[in-house]
């Protein structure tokens, strides 16, 4: 069960379960005795666990509609769920009730090469779509670290980004239209399959980033682009993390336009290497790295950019620059980078903060994180999408007491967020607010903004059955 069942919500009965079985089939109503049941009680957020009462696995929009209509009438809590790779607790069933898993909605419905669009169901895995597009020379850029398992519906719910967001933008920049199901069961499309849209309020963009609190996304129309034919990747090591952070904005000031610019502390790479078993020998002088990629259709131009980049970043505190000139070397570095999150939490309890600031102030944020950590006595592992000012701060519990971890650490996180706000940034760039960050929302949004969000929620979900306890 969840932590608390407010009086307005109904406890699920045997007759309710029978009704759900009639909709989705007996095999797709999972009870606590089911071998997979436990996985729906958690996502990748810290070590939090909340048990639902049942898990439903509908196969299409019609079944979702019937489920929501019934739950809305009966005041039964529904928590939509994608792949469960979220980092803010957005899919945690904090009030128990129904977990509505979208894993069976996994069809790529259409790849429209003529209009550079795709239509997919929300349970399609990000990388599965990328691979399908690769066969026809098309490209969908948003690529979160969990791209091998995360669902596109979850990407829409959080407006996910990834390394290539620097050049190509986040999920928000590629969604053209959405089929959604309201809490009362009504089904509609939010917009049109067009590159331009100026027809009243943009309901499509309202849904993006709403974390399943307004409606359930069942189908998605995405814009895609031509795939660049070539990429070139370099790993630049720096004598200090601050120097690496400062170099980021200077690289852009010099006129370079990388497709990716990732910041990684040396300790983060060490953890990842140990976790994956990859052999990565670091120079003791190297305290941080920038993983920089250029892409395009002409290899000679890319090589020229890398050659020029080397000249510029040496005076910025760069010690050395390694060129990944084969697909194997590129894959090696990307496996190191994408495994940092898993490596950080391996055998450790952690809290991951998703701060984002204007790019030129990244070094200020980084230094503040380390100063706050020294003052409060915690260790942090920092890495992230430096090119767009997005710094992931992983705070490790190590030997800290439970009382400190559950109480004082919140004040430290608050201080980090206030620094981000002072720098004209905010508390989440791509992970969302969900369950764990909602208490910090008043730090960056005033009462007018929060009241508007609550009012919007009430319009879409007057009975507050859909993913309650999230965002606001």
MIPARO-792447 format. One record per residue (C-alpha): x negated, y, z negated. Coordinates in steps of 0.5 Angstrom, whole numbers. Layout:
# MIPARO-792447
<xx: X | yy: Y | zz: Z>
...
***
This chain:
# MIPARO-792447
<xx: 0 | yy: 0 | zz: 0>
<xx: -2 | yy: 7 | zz: 1>
<xx: -4 | yy: 12 | zz: -5>
<xx: 3 | yy: 15 | zz: -6>
<xx: 10 | yy: 14 | zz: -3>
<xx: 14 | yy: 20 | zz: -3>
<xx: 21 | yy: 20 | zz: -5>
<xx: 23 | yy: 22 | zz: 2>
<xx: 20 | yy: 16 | zz: 5>
<xx: 23 | yy: 9 | zz: 5>
<xx: 20 | yy: 2 | zz: 3>
<xx: 20 | yy: -3 | zz: 9>
<xx: 25 | yy: -8 | zz: 8>
<xx: 25 | yy: -15 | zz: 11>
<xx: 31 | yy: -13 | zz: 16>
<xx: 27 | yy: -7 | zz: 18>
<xx: 21 | yy: -13 | zz: 20>
<xx: 26 | yy: -17 | zz: 23>
<xx: 28 | yy: -11 | zz: 28>
<xx: 21 | yy: -9 | zz: 29>
<xx: 20 | yy: -17 | zz: 31>
<xx: 26 | yy: -16 | zz: 36>
<xx: 22 | yy: -10 | zz: 39>
<xx: 15 | yy: -12 | zz: 40>
<xx: 16 | yy: -20 | zz: 39>
<xx: 14 | yy: -24 | zz: 33>
<xx: 7 | yy: -24 | zz: 35>
<xx: 6 | yy: -17 | zz: 35>
<xx: 8 | yy: -15 | zz: 28>
<xx: 2 | yy: -17 | zz: 23>
<xx: 3 | yy: -18 | zz: 16>
<xx: -2 | yy: -18 | zz: 10>
<xx: -4 | yy: -25 | zz: 11>
<xx: -6 | yy: -24 | zz: 18>
<xx: -13 | yy: -25 | zz: 20>
<xx: -14 | yy: -18 | zz: 23>
<xx: -10 | yy: -14 | zz: 18>
<xx: -15 | yy: -11 | zz: 14>
<xx: -18 | yy: -8 | zz: 20>
<xx: -12 | yy: -3 | zz: 20>
<xx: -13 | yy: -1 | zz: 13>
<xx: -20 | yy: 3 | zz: 15>
<xx: -23 | yy: 7 | zz: 21>
<xx: -31 | yy: 9 | zz: 21>
<xx: -29 | yy: 15 | zz: 16>
<xx: -34 | yy: 13 | zz: 10>
<xx: -32 | yy: 7 | zz: 5>
<xx: -24 | yy: 9 | zz: 5>
<xx: -19 | yy: 4 | zz: 5>
<xx: -11 | yy: 5 | zz: 5>
<xx: -7 | yy: -1 | zz: 7>
<xx: -1 | yy: -1 | zz: 11>
<xx: 5 | yy: -5 | zz: 10>
<xx: 6 | yy: -8 | zz: 17>
<xx: 2 | yy: -7 | zz: 24>
<xx: 6 | yy: -6 | zz: 30>
<xx: 3 | yy: -7 | zz: 37>
<xx: 8 | yy: -5 | zz: 42>
<xx: 6 | yy: -6 | zz: 50>
<xx: 9 | yy: 0 | zz: 53>
<xx: 12 | yy: 7 | zz: 52>
<xx: 19 | yy: 4 | zz: 52>
<xx: 17 | yy: 0 | zz: 46>
<xx: 14 | yy: 6 | zz: 42>
<xx: 20 | yy: 10 | zz: 43>
<xx: 25 | yy: 5 | zz: 40>
<xx: 20 | yy: 4 | zz: 34>
<xx: 19 | yy: 12 | zz: 33>
<xx: 27 | yy: 13 | zz: 34>
<xx: 28 | yy: 7 | zz: 28>
<xx: 23 | yy: 10 | zz: 24>
<xx: 25 | yy: 17 | zz: 24>
<xx: 32 | yy: 15 | zz: 22>
<xx: 30 | yy: 10 | zz: 17>
<xx: 25 | yy: 15 | zz: 14>
<xx: 19 | yy: 10 | zz: 15>
<xx: 12 | yy: 13 | zz: 15>
<xx: 8 | yy: 11 | zz: 22>
<xx: 1 | yy: 12 | zz: 23>
<xx: -1 | yy: 12 | zz: 30>
<xx: -8 | yy: 8 | zz: 31>
<xx: -13 | yy: 8 | zz: 37>
<xx: -19 | yy: 4 | zz: 36>
<xx: -21 | yy: 6 | zz: 29>
<xx: -27 | yy: 9 | zz: 31>
<xx: -25 | yy: 16 | zz: 28>
<xx: -30 | yy: 20 | zz: 23>
<xx: -25 | yy: 24 | zz: 19>
<xx: -19 | yy: 19 | zz: 17>
<xx: -14 | yy: 21 | zz: 22>
<xx: -12 | yy: 14 | zz: 23>
<xx: -12 | yy: 12 | zz: 16>
<xx: -5 | yy: 10 | zz: 13>
<xx: -5 | yy: 14 | zz: 7>
<xx: 2 | yy: 13 | zz: 5>
<xx: 3 | yy: 6 | zz: 8>
<xx: 9 | yy: 4 | zz: 12>
<xx: 7 | yy: 2 | zz: 19>
<xx: 1 | yy: 3 | zz: 23>
<xx: 3 | yy: 3 | zz: 31>
<xx: -3 | yy: 1 | zz: 34>
<xx: -4 | yy: 3 | zz: 42>
<xx: -9 | yy: -3 | zz: 44>
<xx: -4 | yy: -6 | zz: 48>
<xx: -3 | yy: 0 | zz: 53>
<xx: -10 | yy: -1 | zz: 56>
<xx: -8 | yy: -1 | zz: 64>
<xx: -12 | yy: 4 | zz: 69>
<xx: -6 | yy: 5 | zz: 72>
<xx: -8 | yy: 9 | zz: 78>
<xx: -15 | yy: 12 | zz: 81>
<xx: -13 | yy: 18 | zz: 86>
<xx: -20 | yy: 19 | zz: 90>
<xx: -17 | yy: 24 | zz: 94>
<xx: -14 | yy: 28 | zz: 89>
<xx: -20 | yy: 27 | zz: 84>
<xx: -15 | yy: 24 | zz: 78>
<xx: -14 | yy: 18 | zz: 74>
<xx: -7 | yy: 16 | zz: 71>
<xx: -9 | yy: 11 | zz: 65>
<xx: -5 | yy: 9 | zz: 58>
<xx: -8 | yy: 11 | zz: 52>
<xx: -11 | yy: 5 | zz: 50>
<xx: -16 | yy: 4 | zz: 55>
<xx: -23 | yy: 4 | zz: 53>
<xx: -27 | yy: 10 | zz: 55>
<xx: -33 | yy: 6 | zz: 58>
<xx: -28 | yy: 2 | zz: 61>
<xx: -26 | yy: 8 | zz: 65>
<xx: -33 | yy: 10 | zz: 66>
<xx: -35 | yy: 4 | zz: 69>
<xx: -29 | yy: 3 | zz: 74>
<xx: -30 | yy: 10 | zz: 76>
<xx: -37 | yy: 9 | zz: 78>
<xx: -35 | yy: 4 | zz: 83>
<xx: -32 | yy: 9 | zz: 87>
<xx: -37 | yy: 15 | zz: 86>
<xx: -33 | yy: 19 | zz: 81>
<xx: -35 | yy: 21 | zz: 74>
<xx: -31 | yy: 22 | zz: 67>
<xx: -36 | yy: 26 | zz: 63>
<xx: -34 | yy: 26 | zz: 56>
<xx: -38 | yy: 20 | zz: 53>
<xx: -37 | yy: 20 | zz: 45>
<xx: -42 | yy: 16 | zz: 41>
<xx: -37 | yy: 10 | zz: 41>
<xx: -35 | yy: 10 | zz: 48>
<xx: -36 | yy: 3 | zz: 48>
<xx: -30 | yy: 2 | zz: 44>
<xx: -26 | yy: 8 | zz: 43>
<xx: -20 | yy: 9 | zz: 46>
<xx: -18 | yy: 15 | zz: 51>
<xx: -12 | yy: 16 | zz: 47>
<xx: -16 | yy: 17 | zz: 41>
<xx: -21 | yy: 22 | zz: 45>
<xx: -15 | yy: 26 | zz: 47>
<xx: -12 | yy: 26 | zz: 39>
<xx: -19 | yy: 29 | zz: 37>
<xx: -21 | yy: 33 | zz: 43>
<xx: -27 | yy: 29 | zz: 43>
<xx: -34 | yy: 31 | zz: 46>
<xx: -41 | yy: 28 | zz: 46>
<xx: -47 | yy: 29 | zz: 49>
<xx: -45 | yy: 32 | zz: 56>
<xx: -40 | yy: 37 | zz: 53>
<xx: -46 | yy: 42 | zz: 54>
<xx: -45 | yy: 42 | zz: 61>
<xx: -39 | yy: 39 | zz: 63>
<xx: -34 | yy: 40 | zz: 57>
<xx: -30 | yy: 36 | zz: 52>
<xx: -24 | yy: 32 | zz: 53>
<xx: -19 | yy: 38 | zz: 53>
<xx: -23 | yy: 40 | zz: 60>
<xx: -20 | yy: 34 | zz: 63>
<xx: -13 | yy: 33 | zz: 61>
<xx: -8 | yy: 35 | zz: 66>
<xx: -2 | yy: 32 | zz: 64>
<xx: 1 | yy: 27 | zz: 58>
<xx: 6 | yy: 23 | zz: 57>
<xx: 8 | yy: 23 | zz: 50>
<xx: 14 | yy: 20 | zz: 45>
<xx: 16 | yy: 25 | zz: 40>
<xx: 18 | yy: 22 | zz: 33>
<xx: 25 | yy: 22 | zz: 35>
<xx: 24 | yy: 17 | zz: 40>
<xx: 25 | yy: 22 | zz: 46>
<xx: 20 | yy: 21 | zz: 52>
<xx: 17 | yy: 27 | zz: 56>
<xx: 11 | yy: 29 | zz: 60>
<xx: 8 | yy: 35 | zz: 57>
<xx: 6 | yy: 39 | zz: 64>
<xx: 4 | yy: 37 | zz: 71>
<xx: -2 | yy: 34 | zz: 75>
<xx: -5 | yy: 40 | zz: 77>
<xx: -11 | yy: 44 | zz: 76>
<xx: -7 | yy: 50 | zz: 75>
<xx: -2 | yy: 51 | zz: 70>
<xx: 2 | yy: 57 | zz: 68>
<xx: 9 | yy: 55 | zz: 66>
<xx: 11 | yy: 57 | zz: 59>
<xx: 7 | yy: 55 | zz: 53>
<xx: 2 | yy: 50 | zz: 55>
<xx: 5 | yy: 43 | zz: 51>
<xx: -1 | yy: 39 | zz: 54>
<xx: -6 | yy: 43 | zz: 50>
<xx: -2 | yy: 43 | zz: 44>
<xx: -2 | yy: 36 | zz: 44>
<xx: -10 | yy: 35 | zz: 45>
<xx: -13 | yy: 35 | zz: 38>
<xx: -7 | yy: 34 | zz: 34>
<xx: -9 | yy: 28 | zz: 32>
<xx: -2 | yy: 24 | zz: 32>
<xx: 1 | yy: 29 | zz: 28>
<xx: 6 | yy: 32 | zz: 33>
<xx: 7 | yy: 26 | zz: 38>
<xx: 5 | yy: 19 | zz: 40>
<xx: 1 | yy: 20 | zz: 47>
<xx: 2 | yy: 14 | zz: 51>
<xx: 0 | yy: 16 | zz: 58>
<xx: -6 | yy: 21 | zz: 60>
<xx: -7 | yy: 24 | zz: 67>
<xx: -15 | yy: 26 | zz: 67>
<xx: -19 | yy: 30 | zz: 72>
<xx: -25 | yy: 27 | zz: 74>
<xx: -31 | yy: 29 | zz: 79>
<xx: -36 | yy: 27 | zz: 83>
<xx: -42 | yy: 23 | zz: 80>
<xx: -49 | yy: 26 | zz: 80>
<xx: -53 | yy: 22 | zz: 84>
<xx: -60 | yy: 23 | zz: 79>
<xx: -61 | yy: 24 | zz: 72>
<xx: -68 | yy: 25 | zz: 69>
<xx: -69 | yy: 25 | zz: 61>
<xx: -75 | yy: 28 | zz: 57>
<xx: -76 | yy: 27 | zz: 49>
<xx: -79 | yy: 33 | zz: 46>
<xx: -82 | yy: 32 | zz: 39>
<xx: -83 | yy: 38 | zz: 35>
<xx: -87 | yy: 40 | zz: 29>
<xx: -81 | yy: 42 | zz: 25>
<xx: -74 | yy: 41 | zz: 25>
<xx: -73 | yy: 49 | zz: 25>
<xx: -77 | yy: 50 | zz: 31>
<xx: -73 | yy: 45 | zz: 35>
<xx: -67 | yy: 48 | zz: 33>
<xx: -70 | yy: 55 | zz: 35>
<xx: -72 | yy: 52 | zz: 42>
<xx: -65 | yy: 50 | zz: 44>
<xx: -63 | yy: 57 | zz: 45>
<xx: -69 | yy: 60 | zz: 48>
<xx: -69 | yy: 54 | zz: 53>
<xx: -62 | yy: 57 | zz: 56>
<xx: -65 | yy: 64 | zz: 55>
<xx: -70 | yy: 62 | zz: 60>
<xx: -65 | yy: 60 | zz: 65>
<xx: -65 | yy: 52 | zz: 64>
<xx: -58 | yy: 49 | zz: 65>
<xx: -59 | yy: 42 | zz: 62>
<xx: -53 | yy: 37 | zz: 62>
<xx: -55 | yy: 34 | zz: 55>
<xx: -59 | yy: 37 | zz: 50>
<xx: -59 | yy: 33 | zz: 43>
<xx: -63 | yy: 35 | zz: 37>
<xx: -65 | yy: 29 | zz: 32>
<xx: -69 | yy: 29 | zz: 26>
<xx: -75 | yy: 24 | zz: 26>
<xx: -72 | yy: 21 | zz: 20>
<xx: -66 | yy: 19 | zz: 24>
<xx: -70 | yy: 16 | zz: 29>
<xx: -73 | yy: 12 | zz: 24>
<xx: -67 | yy: 9 | zz: 21>
<xx: -64 | yy: 8 | zz: 28>
<xx: -70 | yy: 4 | zz: 30>
<xx: -70 | yy: 0 | zz: 24>
<xx: -63 | yy: -2 | zz: 25>
<xx: -63 | yy: -4 | zz: 32>
<xx: -70 | yy: -7 | zz: 32>
<xx: -73 | yy: -2 | zz: 37>
<xx: -80 | yy: -1 | zz: 37>
<xx: -81 | yy: 7 | zz: 37>
<xx: -87 | yy: 9 | zz: 34>
<xx: -87 | yy: 17 | zz: 32>
<xx: -93 | yy: 21 | zz: 31>
<xx: -93 | yy: 24 | zz: 24>
<xx: -93 | yy: 31 | zz: 26>
<xx: -87 | yy: 30 | zz: 29>
<xx: -81 | yy: 32 | zz: 25>
<xx: -75 | yy: 33 | zz: 30>
<xx: -74 | yy: 32 | zz: 37>
<xx: -70 | yy: 35 | zz: 43>
<xx: -67 | yy: 29 | zz: 48>
<xx: -66 | yy: 33 | zz: 54>
<xx: -63 | yy: 31 | zz: 61>
<xx: -62 | yy: 34 | zz: 67>
<xx: -58 | yy: 32 | zz: 73>
<xx: -56 | yy: 33 | zz: 80>
<xx: -57 | yy: 30 | zz: 87>
<xx: -64 | yy: 32 | zz: 89>
<xx: -69 | yy: 29 | zz: 85>
<xx: -75 | yy: 34 | zz: 87>
<xx: -71 | yy: 39 | zz: 84>
<xx: -70 | yy: 36 | zz: 77>
<xx: -77 | yy: 34 | zz: 77>
<xx: -79 | yy: 41 | zz: 78>
<xx: -74 | yy: 43 | zz: 72>
<xx: -78 | yy: 39 | zz: 68>
<xx: -85 | yy: 41 | zz: 70>
<xx: -83 | yy: 48 | zz: 68>
<xx: -79 | yy: 46 | zz: 62>
<xx: -86 | yy: 43 | zz: 59>
<xx: -89 | yy: 50 | zz: 60>
<xx: -84 | yy: 54 | zz: 56>
<xx: -83 | yy: 49 | zz: 50>
<xx: -90 | yy: 48 | zz: 48>
<xx: -90 | yy: 55 | zz: 45>
<xx: -84 | yy: 54 | zz: 42>
<xx: -87 | yy: 49 | zz: 37>
<xx: -87 | yy: 43 | zz: 42>
<xx: -92 | yy: 38 | zz: 41>
<xx: -91 | yy: 33 | zz: 46>
<xx: -86 | yy: 31 | zz: 52>
<xx: -85 | yy: 24 | zz: 54>
<xx: -81 | yy: 23 | zz: 61>
<xx: -76 | yy: 17 | zz: 61>
<xx: -78 | yy: 15 | zz: 68>
<xx: -74 | yy: 9 | zz: 69>
<xx: -67 | yy: 6 | zz: 67>
<xx: -70 | yy: 2 | zz: 62>
<xx: -73 | yy: 8 | zz: 58>
<xx: -67 | yy: 12 | zz: 59>
<xx: -63 | yy: 6 | zz: 56>
<xx: -68 | yy: 5 | zz: 50>
<xx: -68 | yy: 13 | zz: 48>
<xx: -60 | yy: 13 | zz: 49>
<xx: -59 | yy: 7 | zz: 45>
<xx: -64 | yy: 10 | zz: 39>
<xx: -59 | yy: 16 | zz: 40>
<xx: -53 | yy: 13 | zz: 40>
<xx: -54 | yy: 8 | zz: 34>
<xx: -56 | yy: 14 | zz: 29>
<xx: -49 | yy: 14 | zz: 26>
<xx: -49 | yy: 6 | zz: 25>
<xx: -56 | yy: 6 | zz: 22>
<xx: -54 | yy: 12 | zz: 17>
<xx: -49 | yy: 8 | zz: 14>
<xx: -52 | yy: 2 | zz: 14>
<xx: -53 | yy: -1 | zz: 7>
<xx: -51 | yy: 7 | zz: 4>
<xx: -45 | yy: 10 | zz: 3>
<xx: -45 | yy: 17 | zz: 6>
<xx: -40 | yy: 23 | zz: 8>
<xx: -41 | yy: 26 | zz: 15>
<xx: -40 | yy: 33 | zz: 17>
<xx: -38 | yy: 36 | zz: 24>
<xx: -41 | yy: 43 | zz: 23>
<xx: -41 | yy: 47 | zz: 29>
<xx: -44 | yy: 54 | zz: 30>
<xx: -46 | yy: 59 | zz: 36>
<xx: -52 | yy: 56 | zz: 39>
<xx: -57 | yy: 61 | zz: 37>
<xx: -55 | yy: 60 | zz: 30>
<xx: -57 | yy: 53 | zz: 30>
<xx: -63 | yy: 54 | zz: 26>
<xx: -60 | yy: 58 | zz: 21>
<xx: -55 | yy: 53 | zz: 19>
<xx: -60 | yy: 47 | zz: 19>
<xx: -64 | yy: 51 | zz: 14>
<xx: -58 | yy: 52 | zz: 10>
<xx: -56 | yy: 45 | zz: 10>
<xx: -63 | yy: 43 | zz: 7>
<xx: -63 | yy: 48 | zz: 2>
<xx: -56 | yy: 46 | zz: -1>
<xx: -58 | yy: 39 | zz: -1>
<xx: -65 | yy: 41 | zz: -5>
<xx: -61 | yy: 45 | zz: -10>
<xx: -55 | yy: 39 | zz: -11>
<xx: -60 | yy: 34 | zz: -10>
<xx: -58 | yy: 30 | zz: -4>
<xx: -61 | yy: 27 | zz: 2>
<xx: -58 | yy: 29 | zz: 9>
<xx: -60 | yy: 26 | zz: 16>
<xx: -58 | yy: 31 | zz: 21>
<xx: -57 | yy: 30 | zz: 29>
<xx: -52 | yy: 33 | zz: 34>
<xx: -51 | yy: 36 | zz: 40>
<xx: -55 | yy: 42 | zz: 39>
<xx: -54 | yy: 45 | zz: 46>
<xx: -47 | yy: 47 | zz: 44>
<xx: -49 | yy: 48 | zz: 37>
<xx: -46 | yy: 42 | zz: 34>
<xx: -50 | yy: 39 | zz: 28>
<xx: -47 | yy: 33 | zz: 25>
<xx: -49 | yy: 33 | zz: 17>
<xx: -50 | yy: 26 | zz: 14>
<xx: -50 | yy: 26 | zz: 7>
<xx: -52 | yy: 20 | zz: 3>
<xx: -50 | yy: 18 | zz: -3>
<xx: -57 | yy: 14 | zz: -5>
<xx: -57 | yy: 14 | zz: -13>
<xx: -52 | yy: 19 | zz: -14>
<xx: -47 | yy: 18 | zz: -19>
<xx: -40 | yy: 16 | zz: -18>
<xx: -38 | yy: 22 | zz: -21>
<xx: -42 | yy: 27 | zz: -18>
<xx: -40 | yy: 24 | zz: -11>
<xx: -33 | yy: 25 | zz: -12>
<xx: -33 | yy: 32 | zz: -15>
<xx: -39 | yy: 36 | zz: -15>
<xx: -41 | yy: 34 | zz: -8>
<xx: -35 | yy: 37 | zz: -5>
<xx: -38 | yy: 44 | zz: -8>
<xx: -44 | yy: 43 | zz: -4>
<xx: -40 | yy: 41 | zz: 3>
<xx: -36 | yy: 47 | zz: 1>
<xx: -42 | yy: 52 | zz: 1>
<xx: -44 | yy: 48 | zz: 8>
<xx: -38 | yy: 50 | zz: 11>
<xx: -38 | yy: 57 | zz: 9>
<xx: -45 | yy: 58 | zz: 12>
<xx: -42 | yy: 55 | zz: 18>
<xx: -36 | yy: 60 | zz: 18>
<xx: -41 | yy: 66 | zz: 16>
<xx: -44 | yy: 64 | zz: 23>
<xx: -38 | yy: 65 | zz: 26>
<xx: -37 | yy: 57 | zz: 27>
<xx: -32 | yy: 52 | zz: 24>
<xx: -32 | yy: 46 | zz: 20>
<xx: -31 | yy: 41 | zz: 26>
<xx: -33 | yy: 41 | zz: 33>
<xx: -30 | yy: 34 | zz: 35>
<xx: -29 | yy: 29 | zz: 30>
<xx: -22 | yy: 33 | zz: 28>
<xx: -20 | yy: 35 | zz: 21>
<xx: -15 | yy: 28 | zz: 19>
<xx: -15 | yy: 26 | zz: 12>
<xx: -22 | yy: 28 | zz: 9>
<xx: -23 | yy: 35 | zz: 12>
<xx: -16 | yy: 38 | zz: 11>
<xx: -17 | yy: 41 | zz: 4>
<xx: -23 | yy: 45 | zz: 7>
<xx: -18 | yy: 48 | zz: 12>
<xx: -17 | yy: 54 | zz: 8>
<xx: -24 | yy: 56 | zz: 8>
<xx: -24 | yy: 58 | zz: 16>
<xx: -16 | yy: 59 | zz: 17>
<xx: -12 | yy: 64 | zz: 13>
<xx: -5 | yy: 63 | zz: 11>
<xx: -2 | yy: 66 | zz: 17>
<xx: -5 | yy: 61 | zz: 21>
<xx: -4 | yy: 55 | zz: 17>
<xx: 3 | yy: 57 | zz: 16>
<xx: 4 | yy: 57 | zz: 24>
<xx: 1 | yy: 50 | zz: 24>
<xx: 6 | yy: 47 | zz: 19>
<xx: 12 | yy: 51 | zz: 23>
<xx: 10 | yy: 47 | zz: 29>
<xx: 9 | yy: 41 | zz: 25>
<xx: 16 | yy: 42 | zz: 23>
<xx: 19 | yy: 43 | zz: 30>
<xx: 16 | yy: 37 | zz: 33>
<xx: 17 | yy: 32 | zz: 26>
<xx: 22 | yy: 35 | zz: 22>
<xx: 22 | yy: 29 | zz: 18>
<xx: 15 | yy: 29 | zz: 17>
<xx: 14 | yy: 21 | zz: 19>
<xx: 9 | yy: 22 | zz: 24>
<xx: 2 | yy: 21 | zz: 21>
<xx: 3 | yy: 25 | zz: 15>
<xx: -2 | yy: 27 | zz: 10>
<xx: -7 | yy: 30 | zz: 16>
<xx: -9 | yy: 36 | zz: 18>
<xx: -4 | yy: 41 | zz: 14>
***
